[in-house]
Amino acid sequence: VRKLFRLAVLVGLAVWAWRTFVGGREPHERASISYADGSSLVLEPGSPQFERFAVVARAVLDR
Amino acid sequence: MDAAQALAELKELSSQVERAVVLDGKGAVLGSTGDDQAATDALARAALELVEAAGDLHASAGDVSLAEVELEQGGLFVLREGERTIAATTGPSPTAGLVVYDLRTCLRALDEPKPKRSRARKAQPQEDEA
């Protein structure tokens, strides 16, 4: 039981460290569109559609 | 309410909005925050480009109601209602729901009639009868 408890603590610490030091550094970037008919799209970074949006946004945000 | 007044209220209301512009149905600028004309034109152009890009992804090209892009350096929001469009930039990690709510409030305020100023009557000084 002790070994199991230690293992659980170690896994918990590893997940916390990963999320704090590695996951948190990744920039949160996304784009989403809503249409009048109620439909919507979420574009993830890396897709060509997202890059088209990002180029337009950067032109304004980098000023 | 005119665009300048609505945008002034938006700036007061939202601490996240850095710059905003209101466009009419033809893409002409109705009003903007700030005095930098080049920045206003750039934001207006970006809003139209974003709507065009969003329209290309959907069959009903003209029916984009909201487009938002969140990047490391900030956010760009474009909201359309009826003939009018409002675009705004924010700093990094904006609270998207709040920004959209504030932009919608600003756009709807444009349709409302200007509140009438009620003139407060000056209180008549009461004469003391001695």
N, CA and C atoms of all chains as a GROMACS GRO file, in nm:
protein
  579
    1VAL      N    1   0.084  -0.121   0.000
    1VAL     CA    2   0.000   0.000   0.000
    1VAL      C    3   0.087   0.126   0.000
    2ARG      N    4   0.197   0.120   0.078
    2ARG     CA    5   0.289   0.234   0.083
    2ARG      C    6   0.347   0.266  -0.054
    3LYS      N    7   0.390   0.158  -0.124
    3LYS     CA    8   0.450   0.176  -0.256
    3LYS      C    9   0.349   0.239  -0.352
    4LEU      N   10   0.226   0.193  -0.340
    4LEU     CA   11   0.119   0.245  -0.427
    4LEU      C   12   0.096   0.394  -0.399
    5PHE      N   13   0.099   0.427  -0.270
    5PHE     CA   14   0.079   0.568  -0.231
    5PHE      C   15   0.193   0.655  -0.285
    6ARG      N   16   0.317   0.605  -0.270
    6ARG     CA   17   0.432   0.680  -0.322
    6ARG      C   18   0.421   0.701  -0.472
    7LEU      N   19   0.381   0.593  -0.538
    7LEU     CA   20   0.368   0.601  -0.685
    7LEU      C   21   0.265   0.707  -0.724
    8ALA      N   22   0.152   0.708  -0.651
    8ALA     CA   23   0.046   0.805  -0.681
    8ALA      C   24   0.096   0.948  -0.659
    9VAL      N   25   0.171   0.968  -0.550
    9VAL     CA   26   0.226   1.102  -0.521
    9VAL      C   27   0.324   1.143  -0.630
   10LEU      N   28   0.410   1.050  -0.671
   10LEU     CA   29   0.508   1.080  -0.775
   10LEU      C   30   0.440   1.116  -0.908
   11VAL      N   31   0.337   1.040  -0.942
   11VAL     CA   32   0.265   1.068  -1.067
   11VAL      C   33   0.200   1.206  -1.059
   12GLY      N   34   0.140   1.235  -0.943
   12GLY     CA   35   0.076   1.366  -0.923
   12GLY      C   36   0.175   1.480  -0.937
   13LEU      N   37   0.292   1.462  -0.876
   13LEU     CA   38   0.397   1.565  -0.884
   13LEU      C   39   0.446   1.583  -1.028
   14ALA      N   40   0.460   1.471  -1.098
   14ALA     CA   41   0.508   1.478  -1.237
   14ALA      C   42   0.407   1.553  -1.325
   15VAL      N   43   0.279   1.525  -1.306
   15VAL     CA   44   0.175   1.593  -1.385
   15VAL      C   45   0.175   1.742  -1.353
   16TRP      N   46   0.185   1.776  -1.223
   16TRP     CA   47   0.185   1.917  -1.183
   16TRP      C   48   0.305   1.990  -1.244
   17ALA      N   49   0.425   1.924  -1.236
   17ALA     CA   50   0.546   1.987  -1.288
   17ALA      C   51   0.536   2.007  -1.440
   18TRP      N   52   0.482   1.909  -1.508
   18TRP     CA   53   0.467   1.919  -1.654
   18TRP      C   54   0.374   2.035  -1.691
   19ARG      N   55   0.261   2.040  -1.624
   19ARG     CA   56   0.163   2.146  -1.656
   19ARG      C   57   0.216   2.284  -1.619
   20THR      N   58   0.290   2.293  -1.510
   20THR     CA   59   0.340   2.422  -1.465
   20THR      C   60   0.456   2.472  -1.550
   21PHE      N   61   0.552   2.385  -1.573
   21PHE     CA   62   0.677   2.431  -1.636
   21PHE      C   63   0.681   2.411  -1.787
   22VAL      N   64   0.605   2.316  -1.838
   22VAL     CA   65   0.610   2.291  -1.983
   22VAL      C   66   0.480   2.335  -2.050
   23GLY      N   67   0.368   2.285  -2.000
   23GLY     CA   68   0.238   2.314  -2.063
   23GLY      C   69   0.203   2.461  -2.059
   24GLY      N   70   0.236   2.528  -1.947
   24GLY     CA   71   0.200   2.668  -1.931
   24GLY      C   72   0.273   2.762  -2.023
   25ARG      N   73   0.386   2.714  -2.076
   25ARG     CA   74   0.466   2.801  -2.163
   25ARG      C   75   0.415   2.803  -2.306
   26GLU      N   76   0.336   2.704  -2.341
   26GLU     CA   77   0.284   2.700  -2.478
   26GLU      C   78   0.185   2.814  -2.497
   27PRO      N   79   0.202   2.895  -2.603
   27PRO     CA   80   0.109   3.006  -2.624
   27PRO      C   81  -0.031   2.955  -2.655
   28HIS      N   82  -0.130   3.019  -2.593
   28HIS     CA   83  -0.268   2.980  -2.617
   28HIS      C   84  -0.319   3.060  -2.736
   29GLU      N   85  -0.320   2.996  -2.850
   29GLU     CA   86  -0.363   3.065  -2.972
   29GLU      C   87  -0.480   2.988  -3.034
   30ARG      N   88  -0.579   3.061  -3.077
   30ARG     CA   89  -0.692   2.998  -3.143
   30ARG      C   90  -0.771   3.103  -3.219
   31ALA      N   91  -0.854   3.053  -3.307
   31ALA     CA   92  -0.944   3.143  -3.380
   31ALA      C   93  -1.080   3.076  -3.388
   32SER      N   94  -1.184   3.152  -3.376
   32SER     CA   95  -1.317   3.093  -3.389
   32SER      C   96  -1.408   3.188  -3.464
   33ILE      N   97  -1.504   3.129  -3.533
   33ILE     CA   98  -1.598   3.206  -3.613
   33ILE      C   99  -1.739   3.156  -3.582
   34SER      N  100  -1.830   3.249  -3.571
   34SER     CA  101  -1.972   3.212  -3.554
   34SER      C  102  -2.050   3.272  -3.671
   35TYR      N  103  -2.149   3.199  -3.715
   35TYR     CA  104  -2.232   3.243  -3.828
   35TYR      C  105  -2.374   3.269  -3.781
   36ALA      N  106  -2.444   3.346  -3.862
   36ALA     CA  107  -2.579   3.386  -3.825
   36ALA      C  108  -2.674   3.267  -3.814
   37ASP      N  109  -2.644   3.158  -3.884
   37ASP     CA  110  -2.732   3.040  -3.876
   37ASP      C  111  -2.706   2.957  -3.750
   38GLY      N  112  -2.616   3.002  -3.665
   38GLY     CA  113  -2.591   2.932  -3.539
   38GLY      C  114  -2.471   2.840  -3.543
   39SER      N  115  -2.418   2.816  -3.662
   39SER     CA  116  -2.303   2.726  -3.671
   39SER      C  117  -2.175   2.802  -3.633
   40SER      N  118  -2.074   2.727  -3.597
   40SER     CA  119  -1.947   2.791  -3.560
   40SER      C  120  -1.830   2.700  -3.593
   41LEU      N  121  -1.714   2.762  -3.604
   41LEU     CA  122  -1.592   2.688  -3.637
   41LEU      C  123  -1.482   2.730  -3.540
   42VAL      N  124  -1.400   2.635  -3.499
   42VAL     CA  125  -1.282   2.669  -3.420
   42VAL      C  126  -1.160   2.624  -3.501
   43LEU      N  127  -1.070   2.718  -3.524
   43LEU     CA  128  -0.951   2.686  -3.603
   43LEU      C  129  -0.832   2.669  -3.510
   44GLU      N  130  -0.763   2.560  -3.526
   44GLU     CA  131  -0.648   2.531  -3.440
   44GLU      C  132  -0.520   2.579  -3.506
   45PRO      N  133  -0.423   2.624  -3.426
   45PRO     CA  134  -0.295   2.666  -3.481
   45PRO      C  135  -0.232   2.554  -3.564
   46GLY      N  136  -0.173   2.593  -3.673
   46GLY     CA  137  -0.109   2.494  -3.760
   46GLY      C  138  -0.187   2.471  -3.888
   47SER      N  139  -0.318   2.495  -3.881
   47SER     CA  140  -0.400   2.476  -4.002
   47SER      C  141  -0.383   2.599  -4.092
   48PRO      N  142  -0.392   2.580  -4.224
   48PRO     CA  143  -0.377   2.695  -4.315
   48PRO      C  144  -0.483   2.802  -4.293
   49GLN      N  145  -0.604   2.760  -4.254
   49GLN     CA  146  -0.711   2.857  -4.226
   49GLN      C  147  -0.675   2.945  -4.107
   50PHE      N  148  -0.619   2.881  -4.003
   50PHE     CA  149  -0.579   2.959  -3.886
   50PHE      C  150  -0.471   3.058  -3.922
   51GLU      N  151  -0.375   3.013  -4.004
   51GLU     CA  152  -0.264   3.102  -4.042
   51GLU      C  153  -0.314   3.224  -4.117
   52ARG      N  154  -0.418   3.206  -4.200
   52ARG     CA  155  -0.474   3.320  -4.274
   52ARG      C  156  -0.531   3.423  -4.175
   53PHE      N  157  -0.600   3.371  -4.073
   53PHE     CA  158  -0.656   3.460  -3.970
   53PHE      C  159  -0.544   3.527  -3.890
   54ALA      N  160  -0.443   3.447  -3.857
   54ALA     CA  161  -0.334   3.497  -3.772
   54ALA      C  162  -0.257   3.608  -3.843
   55VAL      N  163  -0.237   3.594  -3.972
   55VAL     CA  164  -0.164   3.697  -4.048
   55VAL      C  165  -0.239   3.830  -4.043
   56VAL      N  166  -0.370   3.823  -4.061
   56VAL     CA  167  -0.454   3.945  -4.055
   56VAL      C  168  -0.446   4.008  -3.916
   57ALA      N  169  -0.457   3.923  -3.812
   57ALA     CA  170  -0.458   3.975  -3.674
   57ALA      C  171  -0.321   4.032  -3.637
   58ARG      N  172  -0.215   3.965  -3.679
   58ARG     CA  173  -0.079   4.013  -3.644
   58ARG      C  174  -0.052   4.150  -3.704
   59ALA      N  175  -0.106   4.173  -3.823
   59ALA     CA  176  -0.084   4.302  -3.889
   59ALA      C  177  -0.135   4.418  -3.803
   60VAL      N  178  -0.241   4.391  -3.726
   60VAL     CA  179  -0.298   4.496  -3.639
   60VAL      C  180  -0.233   4.493  -3.501
   61LEU      N  181  -0.215   4.374  -3.446
   61LEU     CA  182  -0.167   4.363  -3.308
   61LEU      C  183  -0.020   4.400  -3.293
   62ASP      N  184   0.056   4.386  -3.399
   62ASP     CA  185   0.199   4.418  -3.392
   62ASP      C  186   0.228   4.566  -3.414
   63ARG      N  187   0.126   4.643  -3.438
   63ARG     CA  188   0.149   4.787  -3.465
   63ARG      C  189   0.193   4.858  -3.338
   64MET      N  190  -2.785   5.718  -3.019
   64MET     CA  191  -2.648   5.744  -2.974
   64MET      C  192  -2.554   5.734  -3.094
   65ASP      N  193  -2.461   5.828  -3.108
   65ASP     CA  194  -2.370   5.819  -3.222
   65ASP      C  195  -2.251   5.729  -3.189
   66ALA      N  196  -2.175   5.696  -3.294
   66ALA     CA  197  -2.067   5.597  -3.280
   66ALA      C  198  -1.960   5.643  -3.180
   67ALA      N  199  -1.926   5.770  -3.186
   67ALA     CA  200  -1.820   5.821  -3.096
   67ALA      C  201  -1.861   5.806  -2.950
   68GLN      N  202  -1.988   5.836  -2.922
   68GLN     CA  203  -2.038   5.825  -2.785
   68GLN      C  204  -2.041   5.679  -2.738
   69ALA      N  205  -2.089   5.591  -2.829
   69ALA     CA  206  -2.096   5.448  -2.796
   69ALA      C  207  -1.957   5.391  -2.771
   70LEU      N  208  -1.861   5.434  -2.852
   70LEU     CA  209  -1.724   5.385  -2.835
   70LEU      C  210  -1.660   5.440  -2.707
   71ALA      N  211  -1.693   5.562  -2.674
   71ALA     CA  212  -1.642   5.620  -2.549
   71ALA      C  213  -1.694   5.540  -2.430
   72GLU      N  214  -1.822   5.501  -2.438
   72GLU     CA  215  -1.881   5.420  -2.331
   72GLU      C  216  -1.815   5.282  -2.325
   73LEU      N  217  -1.785   5.228  -2.444
   73LEU     CA  218  -1.718   5.097  -2.450
   73LEU      C  219  -1.582   5.103  -2.380
   74LYS      N  220  -1.507   5.208  -2.406
   74LYS     CA  221  -1.375   5.222  -2.344
   74LYS      C  222  -1.386   5.236  -2.192
   75GLU      N  223  -1.493   5.303  -2.148
   75GLU     CA  224  -1.516   5.317  -2.004
   75GLU      C  225  -1.553   5.184  -1.941
   76LEU      N  226  -1.636   5.108  -2.018
   76LEU     CA  227  -1.693   4.982  -1.969
   76LEU      C  228  -1.589   4.871  -1.965
   77SER      N  229  -1.510   4.861  -2.069
   77SER     CA  230  -1.418   4.748  -2.084
   77SER      C  231  -1.273   4.789  -2.062
   78SER      N  232  -1.210   4.722  -1.969
   78SER     CA  233  -1.069   4.749  -1.946
   78SER      C  234  -0.982   4.669  -2.041
   79GLN      N  235  -1.045   4.574  -2.111
   79GLN     CA  236  -0.967   4.487  -2.199
   79GLN      C  237  -0.952   4.540  -2.340
   80VAL      N  238  -1.050   4.618  -2.384
   80VAL     CA  239  -1.046   4.670  -2.521
   80VAL      C  240  -0.941   4.781  -2.530
   81GLU      N  241  -0.849   4.764  -2.624
   81GLU     CA  242  -0.743   4.864  -2.642
   81GLU      C  243  -0.780   4.964  -2.752
   82ARG      N  244  -0.833   4.912  -2.862
   82ARG     CA  245  -0.871   4.996  -2.973
   82ARG      C  246  -0.995   4.937  -3.038
   83ALA      N  247  -1.086   5.022  -3.085
   83ALA     CA  248  -1.209   4.971  -3.146
   83ALA      C  249  -1.252   5.063  -3.259
   84VAL      N  250  -1.322   5.004  -3.354
   84VAL     CA  251  -1.372   5.082  -3.467
   84VAL      C  252  -1.509   5.028  -3.507
   85VAL      N  253  -1.598   5.117  -3.547
   85VAL     CA  254  -1.732   5.077  -3.593
   85VAL      C  255  -1.742   5.109  -3.742
   86LEU      N  256  -1.790   5.010  -3.818
   86LEU     CA  257  -1.803   5.025  -3.962
   86LEU      C  258  -1.948   5.013  -4.004
   87ASP      N  259  -1.983   5.080  -4.114
   87ASP     CA  260  -2.119   5.063  -4.166
   87ASP      C  261  -2.122   4.946  -4.265
   88GLY      N  262  -2.236   4.926  -4.328
   88GLY     CA  263  -2.254   4.812  -4.417
   88GLY      C  264  -2.160   4.812  -4.537
   89LYS      N  265  -2.112   4.929  -4.575
   89LYS     CA  266  -2.021   4.938  -4.690
   89LYS      C  267  -1.873   4.937  -4.650
   90GLY      N  268  -1.849   4.925  -4.521
   90GLY     CA  269  -1.710   4.920  -4.473
   90GLY      C  270  -1.652   5.055  -4.438
   91ALA      N  271  -1.733   5.159  -4.443
   91ALA     CA  272  -1.684   5.293  -4.407
   91ALA      C  273  -1.679   5.308  -4.256
   92VAL      N  274  -1.579   5.378  -4.208
   92VAL     CA  275  -1.560   5.396  -4.064
   92VAL      C  276  -1.662   5.497  -4.010
   93LEU      N  277  -1.741   5.454  -3.913
   93LEU     CA  278  -1.839   5.543  -3.849
   93LEU      C  279  -1.780   5.611  -3.726
   94GLY      N  280  -1.686   5.543  -3.664
   94GLY     CA  281  -1.624   5.599  -3.544
   94GLY      C  282  -1.514   5.508  -3.495
   95SER      N  283  -1.424   5.564  -3.416
   95SER     CA  284  -1.316   5.482  -3.362
   95SER      C  285  -1.267   5.541  -3.230
   96THR      N  286  -1.198   5.458  -3.155
   96THR     CA  287  -1.134   5.508  -3.034
   96THR      C  288  -0.995   5.554  -3.072
   97GLY      N  289  -0.947   5.655  -3.011
   97GLY     CA  290  -0.812   5.703  -3.042
   97GLY      C  291  -0.809   5.794  -3.163
   98ASP      N  292  -0.699   5.865  -3.177
   98ASP     CA  293  -0.685   5.964  -3.284
   98ASP      C  294  -0.595   5.919  -3.398
   99ASP      N  295  -0.533   5.802  -3.382
   99ASP     CA  296  -0.438   5.754  -3.483
   99ASP      C  297  -0.516   5.703  -3.606
  100GLN      N  298  -0.517   5.784  -3.712
  100GLN     CA  299  -0.595   5.750  -3.831
  100GLN      C  300  -0.541   5.624  -3.899
  101ALA      N  301  -0.408   5.610  -3.902
  101ALA     CA  302  -0.348   5.493  -3.968
  101ALA      C  303  -0.386   5.365  -3.893
  102ALA      N  304  -0.387   5.372  -3.760
  102ALA     CA  305  -0.423   5.255  -3.680
  102ALA      C  306  -0.571   5.221  -3.699
  103THR      N  307  -0.654   5.324  -3.709
  103THR     CA  308  -0.798   5.303  -3.733
  103THR      C  309  -0.820   5.236  -3.868
  104ASP      N  310  -0.752   5.287  -3.970
  104ASP     CA  311  -0.767   5.229  -4.104
  104ASP      C  312  -0.719   5.084  -4.107
  105ALA      N  313  -0.608   5.057  -4.037
  105ALA     CA  314  -0.553   4.921  -4.033
  105ALA      C  315  -0.650   4.825  -3.966
  106LEU      N  316  -0.714   4.872  -3.856
  106LEU     CA  317  -0.809   4.788  -3.784
  106LEU      C  318  -0.934   4.763  -3.869
  107ALA      N  319  -0.980   4.867  -3.939
  107ALA     CA  320  -1.097   4.853  -4.026
  107ALA      C  321  -1.068   4.755  -4.139
  108ARG      N  322  -0.950   4.768  -4.197
  108ARG     CA  323  -0.910   4.678  -4.307
  108ARG      C  324  -0.901   4.534  -4.257
  109ALA      N  325  -0.842   4.516  -4.139
  109ALA     CA  326  -0.828   4.382  -4.082
  109ALA      C  327  -0.964   4.320  -4.055
  110ALA      N  328  -1.058   4.402  -4.007
  110ALA     CA  329  -1.193   4.352  -3.978
  110ALA      C  330  -1.259   4.300  -4.105
  111LEU      N  331  -1.246   4.377  -4.213
  111LEU     CA  332  -1.308   4.336  -4.340
  111LEU      C  333  -1.240   4.210  -4.396
  112GLU      N  334  -1.109   4.205  -4.381
  112GLU     CA  335  -1.035   4.087  -4.430
  112GLU      C  336  -1.073   3.962  -4.350
  113LEU      N  337  -1.091   3.981  -4.221
  113LEU     CA  338  -1.128   3.868  -4.134
  113LEU      C  339  -1.267   3.816  -4.169
  114VAL      N  340  -1.358   3.907  -4.193
  114VAL     CA  341  -1.495   3.867  -4.230
  114VAL      C  342  -1.493   3.795  -4.365
  115GLU      N  343  -1.410   3.846  -4.456
  115GLU     CA  344  -1.400   3.782  -4.588
  115GLU      C  345  -1.342   3.640  -4.574
  116ALA      N  346  -1.236   3.629  -4.494
  116ALA     CA  347  -1.174   3.498  -4.472
  116ALA      C  348  -1.271   3.401  -4.406
  117ALA      N  349  -1.350   3.453  -4.310
  117ALA     CA  350  -1.449   3.369  -4.240
  117ALA      C  351  -1.559   3.327  -4.336
  118GLY      N  352  -1.596   3.416  -4.425
  118GLY     CA  353  -1.700   3.385  -4.524
  118GLY      C  354  -1.657   3.277  -4.620
  119ASP      N  355  -1.527   3.271  -4.650
  119ASP     CA  356  -1.477   3.169  -4.742
  119ASP      C  357  -1.485   3.028  -4.684
  120LEU      N  358  -1.500   3.018  -4.552
  120LEU     CA  359  -1.504   2.886  -4.487
  120LEU      C  360  -1.644   2.832  -4.472
  121HIS      N  361  -1.743   2.907  -4.518
  121HIS     CA  362  -1.883   2.868  -4.494
  121HIS      C  363  -1.965   2.898  -4.618
  122ALA      N  364  -2.069   2.820  -4.637
  122ALA     CA  365  -2.152   2.837  -4.757
  122ALA      C  366  -2.220   2.974  -4.759
  123SER      N  367  -2.270   3.018  -4.643
  123SER     CA  368  -2.338   3.148  -4.638
  123SER      C  369  -2.235   3.256  -4.607
  124ALA      N  370  -2.164   3.297  -4.710
  124ALA     CA  371  -2.047   3.384  -4.693
  124ALA      C  372  -2.078   3.516  -4.624
  125GLY      N  373  -2.197   3.569  -4.644
  125GLY     CA  374  -2.227   3.701  -4.589
  125GLY      C  375  -2.278   3.699  -4.446
  126ASP      N  376  -2.289   3.581  -4.386
  126ASP     CA  377  -2.356   3.572  -4.257
  126ASP      C  378  -2.262   3.548  -4.140
  127VAL      N  379  -2.146   3.607  -4.145
  127VAL     CA  380  -2.051   3.594  -4.033
  127VAL      C  381  -2.100   3.687  -3.922
  128SER      N  382  -2.122   3.632  -3.805
  128SER     CA  383  -2.168   3.718  -3.696
  128SER      C  384  -2.056   3.750  -3.597
  129LEU      N  385  -1.958   3.661  -3.586
  129LEU     CA  386  -1.847   3.686  -3.493
  129LEU      C  387  -1.722   3.614  -3.541
  130ALA      N  388  -1.612   3.686  -3.542
  130ALA     CA  389  -1.482   3.624  -3.571
  130ALA      C  390  -1.384   3.672  -3.466
  131GLU      N  391  -1.312   3.580  -3.406
  131GLU     CA  392  -1.216   3.620  -3.305
  131GLU      C  393  -1.086   3.542  -3.321
  132VAL      N  394  -0.978   3.611  -3.305
  132VAL     CA  395  -0.846   3.549  -3.315
  132VAL      C  396  -0.770   3.585  -3.189
  133GLU      N  397  -0.722   3.484  -3.120
  133GLU     CA  398  -0.641   3.507  -3.000
  133GLU      C  399  -0.499   3.459  -3.027
  134LEU      N  400  -0.406   3.552  -3.018
  134LEU     CA  401  -0.265   3.520  -3.039
  134LEU      C  402  -0.186   3.554  -2.913
  135GLU      N  403  -0.060   3.523  -2.918
  135GLU     CA  404   0.027   3.549  -2.802
  135GLU      C  405   0.028   3.698  -2.768
  136GLN      N  406   0.027   3.782  -2.871
  136GLN     CA  407   0.040   3.927  -2.848
  136GLN      C  408  -0.092   3.998  -2.822
  137GLY      N  409  -0.204   3.928  -2.836
  137GLY     CA  410  -0.333   3.990  -2.808
  137GLY      C  411  -0.446   3.926  -2.887
  138GLY      N  412  -0.562   3.989  -2.880
  138GLY     CA  413  -0.679   3.935  -2.947
  138GLY      C  414  -0.740   4.034  -3.044
  139LEU      N  415  -0.801   3.981  -3.149
  139LEU     CA  416  -0.874   4.064  -3.245
  139LEU      C  417  -1.016   4.008  -3.255
  140PHE      N  418  -1.114   4.094  -3.230
  140PHE     CA  419  -1.254   4.053  -3.230
  140PHE      C  420  -1.330   4.134  -3.333
  141VAL      N  421  -1.412   4.065  -3.411
  141VAL     CA  422  -1.498   4.133  -3.509
  141VAL      C  423  -1.640   4.081  -3.489
  142LEU      N  424  -1.731   4.172  -3.464
  142LEU     CA  425  -1.871   4.135  -3.438
  142LEU      C  426  -1.960   4.208  -3.537
  143ARG      N  427  -2.056   4.137  -3.594
  143ARG     CA  428  -2.147   4.199  -3.691
  143ARG      C  429  -2.291   4.180  -3.646
  144GLU      N  430  -2.365   4.290  -3.655
  144GLU     CA  431  -2.508   4.283  -3.626
  144GLU      C  432  -2.577   4.375  -3.725
  145GLY      N  433  -2.664   4.315  -3.805
  145GLY     CA  434  -2.731   4.395  -3.907
  145GLY      C  435  -2.631   4.449  -4.006
  146GLU      N  436  -2.638   4.579  -4.028
  146GLU     CA  437  -2.549   4.642  -4.126
  146GLU      C  438  -2.415   4.684  -4.063
  147ARG      N  439  -2.411   4.682  -3.932
  147ARG     CA  440  -2.292   4.738  -3.866
  147ARG      C  441  -2.192   4.631  -3.822
  148THR      N  442  -2.068   4.672  -3.819
  148THR     CA  443  -1.959   4.585  -3.775
  148THR      C  444  -1.876   4.659  -3.672
  149ILE      N  445  -1.836   4.590  -3.568
  149ILE     CA  446  -1.744   4.650  -3.472
  149ILE      C  447  -1.622   4.559  -3.460
  150ALA      N  448  -1.506   4.618  -3.460
  150ALA     CA  449  -1.381   4.542  -3.445
  150ALA      C  450  -1.302   4.601  -3.330
  151ALA      N  451  -1.236   4.514  -3.256
  151ALA     CA  452  -1.159   4.562  -3.141
  151ALA      C  453  -1.036   4.476  -3.119
  152THR      N  454  -0.932   4.540  -3.068
  152THR     CA  455  -0.812   4.464  -3.028
  152THR      C  456  -0.804   4.465  -2.875
  153THR      N  457  -0.745   4.360  -2.823
  153THR     CA  458  -0.725   4.349  -2.678
  153THR      C  459  -0.581   4.308  -2.651
  154GLY      N  460  -0.544   4.306  -2.526
  154GLY     CA  461  -0.414   4.256  -2.486
  154GLY      C  462  -0.415   4.103  -2.487
  155PRO      N  463  -0.303   4.042  -2.442
  155PRO     CA  464  -0.296   3.895  -2.439
  155PRO      C  465  -0.397   3.834  -2.341
  156SER      N  466  -0.440   3.713  -2.373
  156SER     CA  467  -0.533   3.635  -2.292
  156SER      C  468  -0.657   3.712  -2.249
  157PRO      N  469  -0.734   3.762  -2.344
  157PRO     CA  470  -0.856   3.834  -2.306
  157PRO      C  471  -0.966   3.737  -2.262
  158THR      N  472  -1.060   3.789  -2.184
  158THR     CA  473  -1.178   3.709  -2.148
  158THR      C  474  -1.278   3.726  -2.262
  159ALA      N  475  -1.273   3.630  -2.354
  159ALA     CA  476  -1.345   3.646  -2.482
  159ALA      C  477  -1.494   3.676  -2.463
  160GLY      N  478  -1.557   3.604  -2.371
  160GLY     CA  479  -1.701   3.623  -2.349
  160GLY      C  480  -1.735   3.765  -2.308
  161LEU      N  481  -1.653   3.819  -2.221
  161LEU     CA  482  -1.677   3.956  -2.172
  161LEU      C  483  -1.656   4.058  -2.282
  162VAL      N  484  -1.550   4.037  -2.360
  162VAL     CA  485  -1.520   4.131  -2.469
  162VAL      C  486  -1.635   4.131  -2.570
  163VAL      N  487  -1.681   4.012  -2.605
  163VAL     CA  488  -1.791   4.002  -2.702
  163VAL      C  489  -1.916   4.069  -2.647
  164TYR      N  490  -1.944   4.047  -2.520
  164TYR     CA  491  -2.060   4.111  -2.456
  164TYR      C  492  -2.050   4.263  -2.463
  165ASP      N  493  -1.932   4.315  -2.432
  165ASP     CA  494  -1.912   4.461  -2.434
  165ASP      C  495  -1.926   4.516  -2.577
  166LEU      N  496  -1.873   4.443  -2.673
  166LEU     CA  497  -1.883   4.489  -2.813
  166LEU      C  498  -2.029   4.487  -2.859
  167ARG      N  499  -2.101   4.383  -2.819
  167ARG     CA  500  -2.242   4.374  -2.858
  167ARG      C  501  -2.322   4.488  -2.794
  168THR      N  502  -2.293   4.515  -2.669
  168THR     CA  503  -2.360   4.626  -2.599
  168THR      C  504  -2.334   4.758  -2.671
  169CYS      N  505  -2.211   4.777  -2.714
  169CYS     CA  506  -2.174   4.901  -2.785
  169CYS      C  507  -2.250   4.912  -2.917
  170LEU      N  508  -2.255   4.800  -2.990
  170LEU     CA  509  -2.322   4.802  -3.121
  170LEU      C  510  -2.473   4.828  -3.105
  171ARG      N  511  -2.532   4.770  -3.002
  171ARG     CA  512  -2.677   4.790  -2.980
  171ARG      C  513  -2.708   4.931  -2.931
  172ALA      N  514  -2.610   4.989  -2.862
  172ALA     CA  515  -2.631   5.126  -2.812
  172ALA      C  516  -2.642   5.225  -2.928
  173LEU      N  517  -2.584   5.189  -3.043
  173LEU     CA  518  -2.591   5.277  -3.160
  173LEU      C  519  -2.734   5.293  -3.211
  174ASP      N  520  -2.814   5.191  -3.190
  174ASP     CA  521  -2.951   5.195  -3.240
  174ASP      C  522  -3.046   5.265  -3.144
  175GLU      N  523  -3.002   5.280  -3.022
  175GLU     CA  524  -3.090   5.342  -2.923
  175GLU      C  525  -3.092   5.493  -2.942
  176PRO      N  526  -3.208   5.553  -2.919
  176PRO     CA  527  -3.214   5.699  -2.927
  176PRO      C  528  -3.132   5.762  -2.816
  177LYS      N  529  -3.079   5.879  -2.846
  177LYS     CA  530  -2.998   5.950  -2.748
  177LYS      C  531  -3.082   5.984  -2.625
  178PRO      N  532  -3.033   5.950  -2.507
  178PRO     CA  533  -3.112   5.981  -2.388
  178PRO      C  534  -3.131   6.132  -2.371
  179LYS      N  535  -3.258   6.168  -2.345
  179LYS     CA  536  -3.286   6.312  -2.329
  179LYS      C  537  -3.233   6.360  -2.196
  180ARG      N  538  -3.175   6.475  -2.200
  180ARG     CA  539  -3.127   6.533  -2.075
  180ARG      C  540  -3.242   6.606  -2.008
  181SER      N  541  -3.267   6.566  -1.887
  181SER     CA  542  -3.373   6.636  -1.815
  181SER      C  543  -3.310   6.753  -1.739
  182ARG      N  544  -3.366   6.866  -1.763
  182ARG     CA  545  -3.313   6.984  -1.696
  182ARG      C  546  -3.359   6.990  -1.552
  183ALA      N  547  -3.264   6.996  -1.466
  183ALA     CA  548  -3.300   7.005  -1.325
  183ALA      C  549  -3.340   7.149  -1.293
  184ARG      N  550  -3.457   7.160  -1.235
  184ARG     CA  551  -3.502   7.295  -1.199
  184ARG      C  552  -3.423   7.348  -1.081
  185LYS      N  553  -3.388   7.470  -1.095
  185LYS     CA  554  -3.318   7.530  -0.982
  185LYS      C  555  -3.416   7.549  -0.867
  186ALA      N  556  -3.371   7.512  -0.751
  186ALA     CA  557  -3.458   7.527  -0.633
  186ALA      C  558  -3.476   7.676  -0.601
  187GLN      N  559  -3.601   7.713  -0.584
  187GLN     CA  560  -3.627   7.852  -0.551
  187GLN      C  561  -3.586   7.880  -0.405
  188PRO      N  562  -3.507   7.980  -0.387
  188PRO     CA  563  -3.470   8.011  -0.247
  188PRO      C  564  -3.593   8.057  -0.168
  189GLN      N  565  -3.606   7.992  -0.056
  189GLN     CA  566  -3.723   8.023   0.025
  189GLN      C  567  -3.695   8.149   0.107
  190GLU      N  568  -3.790   8.237   0.098
  190GLU     CA  569  -3.771   8.360   0.175
  190GLU      C  570  -3.815   8.341   0.319
  191ASP      N  571  -3.731   8.380   0.401
  191ASP     CA  572  -3.765   8.369   0.543
  191ASP      C  573  -3.850   8.489   0.584
  192GLU      N  574  -3.965   8.456   0.635
  192GLU     CA  575  -4.050   8.567   0.682
  192GLU      C  576  -4.020   8.594   0.828
  193ALA      N  577  -3.970   8.706   0.852
  193ALA     CA  578  -3.936   8.738   0.991
  193ALA      C  579  -4.050   8.806   1.062
   0.00000   0.00000   0.00000
